[in-house]
Amino acid sequence: MTITRLLARPMLATIFVVGGANALRKTEAHAEKAKKVTDKVVPLAQQVAPGAPIPTDPATLVRINAGAQILAAAALATGRAPRLSATVLAASLVPTTLAGHRFWEETDPQAKAMQRLQFAKNTSVLGGLLLAGVDTEGKPGLAWRARRAAKDVRREARVLAKDARREARLAKAQLT
């Protein structure tokens, strides 16, 4: 792991540990804000996964989100499954941002400016998480490996077909 990754991953994860802990301490206040988003997202999730045990209580969803953020942030900070943890954090950041920084609903210009700034900050962090989610540390990713394996199989199949045709010609020549 490079020194950049060694430093950057914990730095990127910090906001999620702090935010997740804050959400656990102030669950009800966060749940009140989250309700606007959960009221729309939960029915969609229930349609996508009918019969799945999806909680509907905003406070429960806030706690789940906070726990996911803390665990994924710890994994990212320590370099354990960094691509997966960055993806989990990115997925959890979208509803968090939509619920917590609704600048378009603010009427006070100062509050609107602050919420817009926080929204922009979260958008920037999301960009960093997306980059971290695709960072293969210079090693080939799964998609590259799959393409390479398919190419190798096609090449081997061509060689085997060529050998089979040659063997068939030789066998035919021996019979005549």
Secondary structure by P-SEA (a helix, b strand, c coil): cccccccaaaaaaaaaaaaaaaaaacaaaaaaaaaaaaacaaaaaaaacccccccccaaaaaaaaaaaaaaaaaaaaaccaaaaaaaaaaaaaaaaaaacccccccccaaaaaaaaaaaaaaaaaaaaaaaaaacccccccaaaaaaaaaaaaaaaaaaaaaaaaaaaaaaaaaac
